[in-house]
């Protein structure tokens, strides 16, 4: 496959940045998108040019670090996959591919395609945890009976990898789906009841402080989420927030 890549190049958050054209040839359909970028960087390094900075780690669709905006879609044209799981067979020979970083006020560009998503970490630190009894009188977690429906929903919410596709896709750069998933995974389990009131209030406040926008129920976040996190969890979080506000 012969392709034209239009890649966003930006030295830092203060730099204006621009799209730069890179022709590339010899790409196999079975290559992953990140393997294609590896080949480009190898060619750039051989010519002594500055390589394209992009984030990656596990390359197994688990960590979410590989987040890229490809042809106007978070993680590219496929569904329920991260960028590292996107294969070049989703494109055609001769295609022009636009590759940009996730764009949001709360996700400042570090360099090129790499953005700072530490805002998500600060939201987690604000309340995404449970108290653990270490007094010696602890209960085995398996001894706590949990309805299967609640357990299944909690596991579904916990599958969120915090990649930020919801933020990048939302016209308001809202982090509601991410926060809702993190709140819900604890709200649905008895272990999460201890901090339930403080958790949702603190995490929503931190989300607002970070500069994320609000949800207007467009639904684009659910469509682009690589783990298929449902909008139902935003409703769950809203119920938790209302209950905590009254208390």
N, C-alpha and C positions, 0 to 999 in steps of 0.2 A: 504493500500500500504506500502511496505517495500522498502526503498531507501537507497542509499549510497551517502552522500553529500561530495563533495570535495570543501571545502571553503577556500578562501584566507584569511589568518590571518597575520596582519601586525600592529605593535604597533603604528608606526608613519611613516612620509615620509622618515626618515633616516634608518629605520629598513629594512632589506633585505626582510622579508616576506616569506611565504611558504603556500602551500596547505595542509590542515589538513582534515583527513577523519572523518566523523560523520555519523554513522549508525542511521537511524530513522525509526520508525514503527508506524502503526496506522494512516497513513495519508489518508484522504478521498479525492476522486477525485474532489469534489465540493469545496474544500478549495482553497483559493487564495495562490499564492506563498509566500506572506508575512505572511499569517497565518501559513503556514508550518514553516517558520523561527521563528515565535513567539513560536511555540510549541518546537522547538529545543532549543531556548533560555531559555524557562521555565525549560526544563530538565537540561540544563547546570547550571542554577542558583540553582536548587534544589540540585545538586551535589557539589555546591560551586565552580564551574569552571567559568572562564571568558566568558561572553556571547559574541555573535557575533555582532559587531556594523554594523548596516545598516541604511540607510536614509529612512524616510517615513514621510508623513504628511496627506494629504487629503484621500488617498486610494480610490480616485474616478477618477484617470486618468487625473487630472487637473494640479497638481503642478509639476510633473516630478521629484520629489526628490527621488523616489524609484528606480532610475536607477541602474541596475545590468547587468553584462555580464554573460549570462547563456548558458552553452554549446556552447560557441563561438559566441553567438548572443546577440546583445543589446536588453534588455527586454525579451529575451527568444525566443522560437520557434514560437510563435503566431505572427500575423501581426496586425498592427494598434491598438496595446494595449501597455500600460505601464506595468511594472512589477507587480504593485498592481492589475491589471486587468487580469493577467495571472493565469490560474487555473491549478491545479494539474492533471486534466484529459488530459492535453497535454503530460503527461509522463506515463510510464507503470510501473507496479509493478516490482521491481528488478532493475530499472534503476540506473545508476550512473550519478549524476548531478554535473557539474562543475560550481561553482559560484565565480565570480571574480568582482573586481571593474572596472569601466571605466578607461581605460589606455590611458593617453596622458600627454605629458610634461606640458601642461597648466592646467592639472587636478591632482595636487599632492594628494597622499593618506593621509587622516587625520588619519584614523584607519580602519583596516579590509576592509570593503566594502564601506566605506564613503570617497568620494573625495571632494576636494575643487574646486567648480565651480564658484568661485567669479570672475574669468576672464570674464565670460559672463556678470556679473553685470557691470564690468568696461567698457566693450564694449557698453552696453546700456547707461551708463552715458556719454560716449563720444559723443552720438548724437541721442539716441533713445527717442526723446521727440519732442513736438511741442510748439511753442509760443502761449500764451493765452492772448488775449486782455482783460485787466481788467480795462479799462479806463472808463467804464460806457456806452460805445457805442458798446458793444458786440452784435454779431449776434447769433441768435438761430441756433445751428448746423443743425437742421432739415430744416432751410430755405435755406441752401446751396444745390443746385441741383447737384447730382452726378450720372453719368450713372450707371445703375444697373450692367453692366459687371465689371466696375471698383470697385464698392462697394463689389461685390461678391469676386473678387480677393483679395481685401484688407482684407476682413474677413478671407479668406482662409490663407493668410500669417500670420495674427494675431493669428491664432490658434496654432502657435508654442509655446510650453510650456518651451522651453529652457532646456530640460532634458540632452542634450549632446549626445544622441544616434548617431547623425550624426558624431560627433567627434570620438567617441569610435569605430565606424564602419569603418571610412575612413582609408585607409592604410597610409595616410599622416597626420592623426589627424587634418584634416581641419575643420574649423568652418564656412565655406562659406555658407552652407545651413542655419544655424542659423542667421548669419549676413544678408544674402540676404532676409530672411523672415522679419526681423526687419526693414530693409531699405525699402523693398517693401510696407509694410503695410502703411507707410507714403507717399511714392512716388506716390502711386496711388490715394491719396486723396488731395483735395485742401488745407486742413489744414496743410499738410506736406510740402507745396511748399516753405514756408518762409526759412526754414533751409536746403532745399534740397541739395544745393551744399556742405555746410560744413558737413552735416550729413554723407553722404556716404564717404567722404574723411577721416573724423575723426574716423568713426567706423571701416573702413578697416585698417587704420593706427594702431588703438588700437588692432585690431585682430592680426596684424603682430607682434606688440610689445609684446603681450602675449605669443608668441611662437607657435601659431597654424600653421599647414602646409597649403599648397596651394591645390586648387582643380585640379584634373586631369580627371574629367568627367567620373569616374568609375560608379557612380550612386548608390553605396551601401548605401549612406546616405538616399536617397529617399525611398529605399526598407525597411530600418530599422526604419524610422521615425514613431513614434506612431500616429502622426497626418497626415501622408501622404503628407508632404510639398513637392511640386514639384520642380524639377531642373529648371523649367522655371523661378523661382524667382532669381536664380543665374544669369541667362541671363539678367533679369530685373536690378539687381544690377550692372552688368558689363556695361550696357548701362548708368545707372545713374553715374557710376564712370567715364566713358569716357567723358560724357557731363560735369561733374564737373571739370575734369582735364583740359579740353579745356578752360573753363571759367576762 
